[in-house]
């Protein structure tokens, strides 16, 4: 079965992984998020609904 032969695919995997980790990833890490997280407090929980038939 030719798909079990790792000879060409292993080198492709290594080249792809190294190109991503050494070239693409540092460029992506320079972007800043458009909406940085803020230190907002969570709103208080609302009171439960009082059903008229209970």
PDB file of N, CA, C and O in Angstrom:
ATOM      1  N   UNK A   1       0.844  -1.179   0.000  1.00  0.00           N
ATOM      2  CA  UNK A   1       0.000   0.000   0.000  1.00  0.00           C
ATOM      3  C   UNK A   1       0.891   1.244   0.000  1.00  0.00           C
ATOM      4  O   UNK A   1       1.702   1.410   0.911  1.00  0.00           O
ATOM      5  N   UNK A   2       0.762   2.102  -0.979  1.00  0.00           N
ATOM      6  CA  UNK A   2       1.691   3.238  -1.084  1.00  0.00           C
ATOM      7  C   UNK A   2       1.503   4.293  -0.002  1.00  0.00           C
ATOM      8  O   UNK A   2       2.449   5.022   0.295  1.00  0.00           O
ATOM      9  N   UNK A   3       0.321   4.405   0.599  1.00  0.00           N
ATOM     10  CA  UNK A   3       0.134   5.437   1.603  1.00  0.00           C
ATOM     11  C   UNK A   3       0.879   5.123   2.902  1.00  0.00           C
ATOM     12  O   UNK A   3       1.015   5.997   3.758  1.00  0.00           O
ATOM     13  N   UNK A   4       1.357   3.899   3.058  1.00  0.00           N
ATOM     14  CA  UNK A   4       2.111   3.548   4.251  1.00  0.00           C
ATOM     15  C   UNK A   4       3.602   3.830   4.105  1.00  0.00           C
ATOM     16  O   UNK A   4       4.360   3.674   5.062  1.00  0.00           O
ATOM     17  N   UNK A   5       4.014   4.231   2.948  1.00  0.00           N
ATOM     18  CA  UNK A   5       5.415   4.554   2.721  1.00  0.00           C
ATOM     19  C   UNK A   5       5.672   5.980   3.234  1.00  0.00           C
ATOM     20  O   UNK A   5       5.189   6.935   2.626  1.00  0.00           O
ATOM     21  N   UNK A   6       6.415   6.147   4.332  1.00  0.00           N
ATOM     22  CA  UNK A   6       6.597   7.486   4.896  1.00  0.00           C
ATOM     23  C   UNK A   6       7.686   8.302   4.207  1.00  0.00           C
ATOM     24  O   UNK A   6       7.952   9.437   4.603  1.00  0.00           O
ATOM     25  N   UNK A   7       8.305   7.747   3.200  1.00  0.00           N
ATOM     26  CA  UNK A   7       9.449   8.420   2.599  1.00  0.00           C
ATOM     27  C   UNK A   7       9.119   9.822   2.074  1.00  0.00           C
ATOM     28  O   UNK A   7       9.779  10.766   2.509  1.00  0.00           O
ATOM     29  N   UNK A   8       8.166  10.030   1.190  1.00  0.00           N
ATOM     30  CA  UNK A   8       7.944  11.423   0.737  1.00  0.00           C
ATOM     31  C   UNK A   8       7.144  12.251   1.733  1.00  0.00           C
ATOM     32  O   UNK A   8       7.348  13.461   1.831  1.00  0.00           O
ATOM     33  N   UNK A   9       6.244  11.624   2.469  1.00  0.00           N
ATOM     34  CA  UNK A   9       5.314  12.385   3.299  1.00  0.00           C
ATOM     35  C   UNK A   9       5.942  12.881   4.588  1.00  0.00           C
ATOM     36  O   UNK A   9       5.538  13.918   5.114  1.00  0.00           O
ATOM     37  N   UNK A  10       6.897  12.174   5.091  1.00  0.00           N
ATOM     38  CA  UNK A  10       7.531  12.618   6.325  1.00  0.00           C
ATOM     39  C   UNK A  10       8.324  13.902   6.097  1.00  0.00           C
ATOM     40  O   UNK A  10       8.308  14.793   6.947  1.00  0.00           O
ATOM     41  N   UNK A  11       9.003  14.008   4.986  1.00  0.00           N
ATOM     42  CA  UNK A  11       9.751  15.225   4.669  1.00  0.00           C
ATOM     43  C   UNK A  11       8.807  16.397   4.422  1.00  0.00           C
ATOM     44  O   UNK A  11       9.105  17.528   4.804  1.00  0.00           O
ATOM     45  N   UNK A  12       7.686  16.132   3.793  1.00  0.00           N
ATOM     46  CA  UNK A  12       6.692  17.190   3.579  1.00  0.00           C
ATOM     47  C   UNK A  12       6.137  17.662   4.916  1.00  0.00           C
ATOM     48  O   UNK A  12       5.945  18.858   5.135  1.00  0.00           O
ATOM     49  N   UNK A  13       5.885  16.718   5.798  1.00  0.00           N
ATOM     50  CA  UNK A  13       5.394  17.069   7.133  1.00  0.00           C
ATOM     51  C   UNK A  13       6.415  17.920   7.879  1.00  0.00           C
ATOM     52  O   UNK A  13       6.055  18.934   8.477  1.00  0.00           O
ATOM     53  N   UNK A  14       7.657  17.526   7.851  1.00  0.00           N
ATOM     54  CA  UNK A  14       8.696  18.295   8.552  1.00  0.00           C
ATOM     55  C   UNK A  14       8.860  19.696   7.967  1.00  0.00           C
ATOM     56  O   UNK A  14       8.966  20.672   8.710  1.00  0.00           O
ATOM     57  N   UNK A  15       8.882  19.795   6.662  1.00  0.00           N
ATOM     58  CA  UNK A  15       9.034  21.112   6.045  1.00  0.00           C
ATOM     59  C   UNK A  15       7.845  22.015   6.335  1.00  0.00           C
ATOM     60  O   UNK A  15       8.007  23.213   6.569  1.00  0.00           O
ATOM     61  N   UNK A  16       6.675  21.447   6.318  1.00  0.00           N
ATOM     62  CA  UNK A  16       5.491  22.240   6.627  1.00  0.00           C
ATOM     63  C   UNK A  16       5.505  22.692   8.073  1.00  0.00           C
ATOM     64  O   UNK A  16       5.195  23.847   8.366  1.00  0.00           O
ATOM     65  N   UNK A  17       5.857  21.801   8.972  1.00  0.00           N
ATOM     66  CA  UNK A  17       5.883  22.147  10.392  1.00  0.00           C
ATOM     67  C   UNK A  17       6.936  23.218  10.691  1.00  0.00           C
ATOM     68  O   UNK A  17       6.669  24.167  11.428  1.00  0.00           O
ATOM     69  N   UNK A  18       8.116  23.063  10.125  1.00  0.00           N
ATOM     70  CA  UNK A  18       9.158  24.055  10.360  1.00  0.00           C
ATOM     71  C   UNK A  18       8.822  25.399   9.719  1.00  0.00           C
ATOM     72  O   UNK A  18       9.107  26.451  10.291  1.00  0.00           O
ATOM     73  N   UNK A  19       8.223  25.364   8.543  1.00  0.00           N
ATOM     74  CA  UNK A  19       7.855  26.639   7.919  1.00  0.00           C
ATOM     75  C   UNK A  19       6.776  27.344   8.724  1.00  0.00           C
ATOM     76  O   UNK A  19       6.776  28.571   8.824  1.00  0.00           O
ATOM     77  N   UNK A  20       5.864  26.582   9.293  1.00  0.00           N
ATOM     78  CA  UNK A  20       4.850  27.223  10.120  1.00  0.00           C
ATOM     79  C   UNK A  20       5.453  27.770  11.404  1.00  0.00           C
ATOM     80  O   UNK A  20       5.188  28.912  11.780  1.00  0.00           O
ATOM     81  N   UNK A  21       6.255  26.970  12.071  1.00  0.00           N
ATOM     82  CA  UNK A  21       6.759  27.384  13.378  1.00  0.00           C
ATOM     83  C   UNK A  21       7.850  28.448  13.287  1.00  0.00           C
ATOM     84  O   UNK A  21       8.007  29.229  14.226  1.00  0.00           O
ATOM     85  N   UNK A  22       8.589  28.506  12.221  1.00  0.00           N
ATOM     86  CA  UNK A  22       9.690  29.468  12.135  1.00  0.00           C
ATOM     87  C   UNK A  22       9.361  30.706  11.304  1.00  0.00           C
ATOM     88  O   UNK A  22       9.942  31.766  11.537  1.00  0.00           O
ATOM     89  N   UNK A  23       8.458  30.599  10.356  1.00  0.00           N
ATOM     90  CA  UNK A  23       8.177  31.737   9.488  1.00  0.00           C
ATOM     91  C   UNK A  23       6.800  32.353   9.726  1.00  0.00           C
ATOM     92  O   UNK A  23       6.675  33.569   9.871  1.00  0.00           O
ATOM     93  N   UNK A  24       5.799  31.532   9.765  1.00  0.00           N
ATOM     94  CA  UNK A  24       4.438  32.060   9.803  1.00  0.00           C
ATOM     95  C   UNK A  24       4.020  32.445  11.219  1.00  0.00           C
ATOM     96  O   UNK A  24       3.419  33.501  11.421  1.00  0.00           O
ATOM     97  N   UNK A  25       4.326  31.615  12.182  1.00  0.00           N
ATOM     98  CA  UNK A  25       3.870  31.873  13.543  1.00  0.00           C
ATOM     99  C   UNK A  25       4.425  33.176  14.129  1.00  0.00           C
ATOM    100  O   UNK A  25       3.649  33.917  14.733  1.00  0.00           O
ATOM    101  N   UNK A  26       5.705  33.504  13.992  1.00  0.00           N
ATOM    102  CA  UNK A  26       6.171  34.798  14.534  1.00  0.00           C
ATOM    103  C   UNK A  26       5.482  35.997  13.881  1.00  0.00           C
ATOM    104  O   UNK A  26       5.276  37.020  14.535  1.00  0.00           O
ATOM    105  N   UNK A  27       5.130  35.882  12.617  1.00  0.00           N
ATOM    106  CA  UNK A  27       4.429  36.986  11.963  1.00  0.00           C
ATOM    107  C   UNK A  27       3.018  37.123  12.510  1.00  0.00           C
ATOM    108  O   UNK A  27       2.511  38.236  12.648  1.00  0.00           O
ATOM    109  N   UNK A  28       2.379  36.003  12.822  1.00  0.00           N
ATOM    110  CA  UNK A  28       1.023  36.060  13.356  1.00  0.00           C
ATOM    111  C   UNK A  28       1.003  36.574  14.791  1.00  0.00           C
ATOM    112  O   UNK A  28       0.017  37.178  15.214  1.00  0.00           O
ATOM    113  N   UNK A  29       2.066  36.345  15.539  1.00  0.00           N
ATOM    114  CA  UNK A  29       2.095  36.779  16.930  1.00  0.00           C
ATOM    115  C   UNK A  29       2.280  38.294  17.068  1.00  0.00           C
ATOM    116  O   UNK A  29       2.059  38.842  18.148  1.00  0.00           O
ATOM    117  N   UNK A  30       2.678  38.972  15.997  1.00  0.00           N
ATOM    118  CA  UNK A  30       2.855  40.418  16.068  1.00  0.00           C
ATOM    119  C   UNK A  30       1.531  41.163  16.001  1.00  0.00           C
ATOM    120  O   UNK A  30       1.473  42.335  16.374  1.00  0.00           O
ATOM    121  N   UNK A  31       0.471  40.520  15.539  1.00  0.00           N
ATOM    122  CA  UNK A  31      -0.825  41.171  15.464  1.00  0.00           C
ATOM    123  C   UNK A  31      -1.397  41.346  16.859  1.00  0.00           C
ATOM    124  O   UNK A  31      -1.302  40.458  17.706  1.00  0.00           O
ATOM    125  N   UNK A  32      -1.982  42.487  17.075  1.00  0.00           N
ATOM    126  CA  UNK A  32      -2.642  42.724  18.352  1.00  0.00           C
ATOM    127  C   UNK A  32      -4.136  42.487  18.170  1.00  0.00           C
ATOM    128  O   UNK A  32      -4.677  42.764  17.099  1.00  0.00           O
ATOM    129  N   UNK A  33      -4.800  41.988  19.184  1.00  0.00           N
ATOM    130  CA  UNK A  33      -6.242  41.773  19.041  1.00  0.00           C
ATOM    131  C   UNK A  33      -6.980  43.112  18.952  1.00  0.00           C
ATOM    132  O   UNK A  33      -6.564  44.097  19.562  1.00  0.00           O
ATOM    133  N   UNK A  34      -8.050  43.141  18.207  1.00  0.00           N
ATOM    134  CA  UNK A  34      -8.793  44.389  18.027  1.00  0.00           C
ATOM    135  C   UNK A  34      -9.598  44.742  19.269  1.00  0.00           C
ATOM    136  O   UNK A  34      -9.802  45.922  19.554  1.00  0.00           O
ATOM    137  N   UNK A  35     -10.054  43.753  20.005  1.00  0.00           N
ATOM    138  CA  UNK A  35     -10.800  43.988  21.229  1.00  0.00           C
ATOM    139  C   UNK A  35     -10.070  43.318  22.382  1.00  0.00           C
ATOM    140  O   UNK A  35     -10.359  42.164  22.699  1.00  0.00           O
ATOM    141  N   UNK A  36      -9.132  44.012  23.015  1.00  0.00           N
ATOM    142  CA  UNK A  36      -8.410  43.377  24.118  1.00  0.00           C
ATOM    143  C   UNK A  36      -9.357  43.117  25.287  1.00  0.00           C
ATOM    144  O   UNK A  36     -10.300  43.883  25.488  1.00  0.00           O
ATOM    145  N   UNK A  37      -9.137  42.083  26.045  1.00  0.00           N
ATOM    146  CA  UNK A  37     -10.022  41.791  27.170  1.00  0.00           C
ATOM    147  C   UNK A  37      -9.903  42.873  28.237  1.00  0.00           C
ATOM    148  O   UNK A  37      -8.822  43.399  28.501  1.00  0.00           O
ATOM    149  N   UNK A  38     -11.020  43.182  28.828  1.00  0.00           N
ATOM    150  CA  UNK A  38     -11.021  44.210  29.866  1.00  0.00           C
ATOM    151  C   UNK A  38     -11.367  43.565  31.202  1.00  0.00           C
ATOM    152  O   UNK A  38     -11.842  42.430  31.261  1.00  0.00           O
ATOM    153  N   UNK A  39     -11.122  44.301  32.254  1.00  0.00           N
ATOM    154  CA  UNK A  39     -11.372  43.796  33.602  1.00  0.00           C
ATOM    155  C   UNK A  39     -12.757  44.216  34.084  1.00  0.00           C
ATOM    156  O   UNK A  39     -12.881  44.882  35.112  1.00  0.00           O
ATOM    157  N   UNK A  40     -13.780  43.836  33.361  1.00  0.00           N
ATOM    158  CA  UNK A  40     -15.137  44.184  33.751  1.00  0.00           C
ATOM    159  C   UNK A  40     -15.636  43.193  34.794  1.00  0.00           C
ATOM    160  O   UNK A  40     -15.306  42.007  34.762  1.00  0.00           O
ATOM    161  N   UNK A  41     -16.425  43.699  35.703  1.00  0.00           N
ATOM    162  CA  UNK A  41     -17.035  42.808  36.671  1.00  0.00           C
ATOM    163  C   UNK A  41     -18.284  42.192  36.057  1.00  0.00           C
ATOM    164  O   UNK A  41     -18.951  42.811  35.228  1.00  0.00           O
ATOM    165  N   UNK A  42     -18.587  40.986  36.465  1.00  0.00           N
ATOM    166  CA  UNK A  42     -19.764  40.317  35.941  1.00  0.00           C
ATOM    167  C   UNK A  42     -21.019  40.933  36.536  1.00  0.00           C
ATOM    168  O   UNK A  42     -21.026  41.312  37.707  1.00  0.00           O
ATOM    169  N   UNK A  43     -22.087  41.040  35.740  1.00  0.00           N
ATOM    170  CA  UNK A  43     -23.315  41.614  36.294  1.00  0.00           C
ATOM    171  C   UNK A  43     -23.919  40.667  37.333  1.00  0.00           C
ATOM    172  O   UNK A  43     -23.706  39.455  37.301  1.00  0.00           O
ATOM    173  N   UNK A  44     -24.675  41.261  38.248  1.00  0.00           N
ATOM    174  CA  UNK A  44     -25.302  40.464  39.297  1.00  0.00           C
ATOM    175  C   UNK A  44     -26.359  39.551  38.690  1.00  0.00           C
ATOM    176  O   UNK A  44     -26.975  39.884  37.678  1.00  0.00           O
ATOM    177  N   UNK A  45     -26.562  38.404  39.313  1.00  0.00           N
ATOM    178  CA  UNK A  45     -27.562  37.479  38.802  1.00  0.00           C
ATOM    179  C   UNK A  45     -28.956  38.064  39.003  1.00  0.00           C
ATOM    180  O   UNK A  45     -29.240  38.637  40.055  1.00  0.00           O
ATOM    181  N   UNK A  46     -29.808  37.928  38.027  1.00  0.00           N
ATOM    182  CA  UNK A  46     -31.168  38.450  38.198  1.00  0.00           C
ATOM    183  C   UNK A  46     -31.958  37.577  39.183  1.00  0.00           C
ATOM    184  O   UNK A  46     -31.652  36.403  39.388  1.00  0.00           O
ATOM    185  N   UNK A  47     -32.952  38.176  39.766  1.00  0.00           N
ATOM    186  CA  UNK A  47     -33.787  37.409  40.688  1.00  0.00           C
ATOM    187  C   UNK A  47     -34.640  36.435  39.902  1.00  0.00           C
ATOM    188  O   UNK A  47     -35.047  36.751  38.784  1.00  0.00           O
ATOM    189  N   UNK A  48     -34.923  35.268  40.441  1.00  0.00           N
ATOM    190  CA  UNK A  48     -35.719  34.307  39.690  1.00  0.00           C
ATOM    191  C   UNK A  48     -37.152  34.791  39.492  1.00  0.00           C
ATOM    192  O   UNK A  48     -37.693  35.563  40.285  1.00  0.00           O
ATOM    193  N   UNK A  49     -37.729  34.315  38.423  1.00  0.00           N
ATOM    194  CA  UNK A  49     -39.090  34.718  38.080  1.00  0.00           C
ATOM    195  C   UNK A  49     -40.066  34.071  39.061  1.00  0.00           C
ATOM    196  O   UNK A  49     -39.971  32.884  39.373  1.00  0.00           O
ATOM    197  N   UNK A  50     -40.997  34.880  39.529  1.00  0.00           N
ATOM    198  CA  UNK A  50     -42.024  34.316  40.409  1.00  0.00           C
ATOM    199  C   UNK A  50     -43.237  33.985  39.570  1.00  0.00           C
ATOM    200  O   UNK A  50     -43.887  34.869  39.012  1.00  0.00           O
ATOM    201  N   UNK A  51     -43.531  32.707  39.487  1.00  0.00           N
ATOM    202  CA  UNK A  51     -44.658  32.264  38.681  1.00  0.00           C
ATOM    203  C   UNK A  51     -45.948  32.446  39.471  1.00  0.00           C
ATOM    204  O   UNK A  51     -45.982  32.122  40.659  1.00  0.00           O
ATOM    205  N   UNK A  52     -47.005  32.952  38.852  1.00  0.00           N
ATOM    206  CA  UNK A  52     -48.235  33.222  39.599  1.00  0.00           C
ATOM    207  C   UNK A  52     -48.980  31.951  40.005  1.00  0.00           C
ATOM    208  O   UNK A  52     -49.784  32.006  40.935  1.00  0.00           O
ATOM    209  N   UNK A  53     -48.754  30.826  39.362  1.00  0.00           N
ATOM    210  CA  UNK A  53     -49.506  29.604  39.684  1.00  0.00           C
ATOM    211  C   UNK A  53     -48.786  28.688  40.651  1.00  0.00           C
ATOM    212  O   UNK A  53     -49.275  27.588  40.910  1.00  0.00           O
ATOM    213  N   UNK A  54     -47.651  29.085  41.195  1.00  0.00           N
ATOM    214  CA  UNK A  54     -46.977  28.221  42.168  1.00  0.00           C
ATOM    215  C   UNK A  54     -47.149  28.743  43.562  1.00  0.00           C
ATOM    216  O   UNK A  54     -46.648  28.143  44.512  1.00  0.00           O
TER     217      UNK A  54
END
